[in-house]
């Protein structure tokens, strides 16, 4: 077999091998609980085989660790890793006979992209091993995004503001060995925060199994698949644990690693994006609380409780719900929809536009106003006292316009399924921002009602939202160039 000097097969091979190990966990749990093992054993064997095969193909020579990833190869990795892994992730649902092929693929993509839309009711799922697999799949999806964030995205898109995080003290490299070091740093913080979240849930009264699975889903920001957790318990301690966990889910993992590694917690205190994220939680919670009080639905304590919980849930794009908000007045629901577009920090596992990019856009608009008033004044956009390169501001501005264009185009196509305009916009927003709960603001909870074509289309939008869109555009450009050259 001819081996190739490329990082892409090695990258996909390592991801698939990781999935094989992950599938062994619910398989062992199913064996322990007396449930069917075959739905997990077969995909685990297939993932191990294909992962090992891809890793073998990519091992060109002993210097393979020094191979570099090009832009086109990185774009293929970013776009292709989600549907590729979803093909293995969907097999347990198919073999267990709980979902059709289209719905199983949608379920897997939704969990991997941490969107949280689901065709199943995990609170009433008879197979605990499938509940464990869904939680593990969401957590792995967040981990895959962290890997893509620190290893692939900088090579493809110039980070679109990622280099502004961690006070510009982190370096990114296309070299495989250095990529692995960055991946270890990001995943170590991700795992540590997950353990901290599990501790919160344990102290709130959940069982060890429930605490671990909820922590995995929360830190990956994929919580909207389980609507019954907080609404069924009605526990203030549990909501506090969930709120703190969701707050951690929106924190920049790269900044947290830098602060821990350098033993300088002051990095967290002085980071503008983190402060702005916390301010957004406070302002969002205060606005929702005031609106709920104005409507007379709840007392002061309940309005505070529900307002701040939903605010941090949508800002972190986690999507948990502590109350049924489908019957809330239009202002509260539309405000939550806007919070989902904001998202958390740019180095977090959640989706959305991200606070850092919105900060740059706001300061860019302010700089243009100043230039209009004072044409000869030299005005630069600064973050944390440091000027932002014009190349970065241009990319962020382009990203914003394309993000909005994709949102309206997706809503237009979704409206073909017969849903209302607001339902189509909510579903598009939920898929593009990885906030499945956004769809439930106007559409029915869950996605089992959707036809097969809509489930597959929504899967594509979820992948687009996860790959920062530009990676997909790079592939389209490369495909068009190839077509022109050969046809």
Order of alpha helices (4+ residues) and beta strands (2+ residues): alpha-alpha-alpha-alpha-alpha-alpha-alpha-alpha-alpha-alpha-alpha-alpha-alpha-alpha-alpha-alpha-alpha-beta-beta-alpha-alpha-alpha-alpha
